[in-house]
Amino acid sequence: MKIVGQSTDGRSVVGELFIAHDTRGVPLSVSLTLLHASDYVPDLYGFYCDAVIAGWSPKSTVSRIREAVVDVYGFEYWQAVEQRLARLAQEHT
């Protein structure tokens, strides 16, 4: 994982979450827990894109992200993430 940008509120955005998950076996919820505790923002759109490129179905990818986000941040946070993912996916198609 590495810092890939900055959020609108000035926090570091950490990417390459899919690499950690897929090649190193780190559960997404563990990565999110560590990032949350350190006040970093996860690049979930990057995770989504990398997973789909690797052959995961979009529906399965969103389901896995949802499960981890709800576990770590709660359902309200997931709803905001889901809207942003949908908007970004639409912008990049």
C-alpha positions as CSV (number, residue, x, y, z in Angstrom):
1,M,0.0,0.0,0.0
2,K,1.1,3.5,-0.6
3,I,-0.1,7.1,-0.4
4,V,-1.7,8.0,-3.8
5,G,-3.2,11.4,-3.0
6,Q,-5.0,13.7,-0.6
7,S,-8.6,13.9,0.4
8,T,-10.6,17.1,0.3
9,D,-10.2,17.4,4.0
10,G,-6.4,17.0,3.8
11,R,-6.0,13.4,4.9
12,S,-3.7,11.0,3.0
13,V,-5.4,8.6,0.6
14,V,-3.9,5.2,0.5
15,G,-4.0,3.0,-2.6
16,E,-2.9,-0.4,-3.8
17,L,-5.3,-2.0,-1.4
18,F,-6.2,-4.7,-4.0
19,I,-2.6,-5.7,-4.4
20,A,-2.3,-6.2,-0.6
21,H,-5.5,-8.2,-0.7
22,D,-5.0,-10.3,-3.8
23,T,-1.3,-11.0,-3.8
24,R,-0.5,-10.8,-0.1
25,G,-3.8,-12.2,1.3
26,V,-4.5,-9.2,3.6
27,P,-8.3,-9.0,4.1
28,L,-9.8,-5.7,3.0
29,S,-11.4,-5.2,6.4
30,V,-8.0,-5.5,8.1
31,S,-6.5,-2.9,5.7
32,L,-9.5,-0.6,6.3
33,T,-9.2,-1.0,10.1
34,L,-5.6,-0.1,10.1
35,L,-6.2,2.9,7.8
36,H,-9.1,4.1,9.9
37,A,-7.1,3.9,13.1
38,S,-4.3,6.0,11.5
39,D,-6.8,8.5,10.0
40,Y,-6.0,7.6,6.4
41,V,-8.5,7.4,3.6
42,P,-8.7,4.2,1.6
43,D,-8.7,4.4,-2.2
44,L,-11.8,2.2,-2.7
45,Y,-12.3,3.3,-6.3
46,G,-8.7,2.1,-7.0
47,F,-9.5,-1.2,-5.3
48,Y,-12.6,-1.5,-7.4
49,C,-10.8,-0.8,-10.7
50,D,-7.9,-3.1,-9.9
51,A,-10.2,-5.9,-8.9
52,V,-12.3,-5.6,-12.1
53,I,-9.1,-5.5,-14.3
54,A,-8.0,-8.7,-12.5
55,G,-11.2,-10.4,-13.5
56,W,-13.5,-10.0,-10.6
57,S,-17.1,-9.2,-11.5
58,P,-18.2,-5.6,-10.8
59,K,-21.1,-6.9,-8.7
60,S,-18.8,-9.2,-6.6
61,T,-16.3,-6.4,-6.1
62,V,-18.9,-4.0,-4.8
63,S,-20.2,-6.7,-2.5
64,R,-16.8,-7.3,-1.0
65,I,-16.1,-3.6,-0.6
66,R,-19.5,-3.1,1.0
67,E,-18.9,-5.9,3.5
68,A,-15.6,-4.5,4.6
69,V,-16.7,-0.9,4.7
70,V,-19.8,-1.6,6.7
71,D,-17.7,-3.7,9.2
72,V,-15.2,-1.0,9.8
73,Y,-17.0,2.3,9.1
74,G,-20.7,1.5,9.4
75,F,-23.6,1.5,7.0
76,E,-24.0,5.3,6.7
77,Y,-20.4,5.6,5.5
78,W,-21.0,2.8,3.0
79,Q,-23.9,4.7,1.5
80,A,-21.7,7.7,0.8
81,V,-19.0,5.4,-0.6
82,E,-21.5,3.6,-2.8
83,Q,-22.7,6.9,-4.3
84,R,-19.1,8.0,-5.0
85,L,-18.2,4.7,-6.6
86,A,-21.3,4.8,-8.8
87,R,-20.5,8.4,-9.8
88,L,-16.8,7.7,-10.6
89,A,-17.7,4.5,-12.5
90,Q,-20.1,6.5,-14.6
91,E,-17.5,9.2,-15.3
92,H,-15.0,6.7,-16.5
93,T,-17.1,4.7,-18.8
